[in-house]
């Protein structure tokens, strides 16, 4: 989770996010949206892959793409 948090902070400064509780199957929900308002989205992350920098980068890219809509 630390790798993802670092990437969120460094690459998406205008995005607010909130992590939810870990689910029994290992998913970690993250709710995010633009700080200036607008819709908020929720992604379910694979907590077992959060140490993988490539996985974290792909999730940051997905967040960026969703916020462009």
Order of alpha helices (4+ residues) and beta strands (2+ residues): alpha-beta-beta-beta-alpha
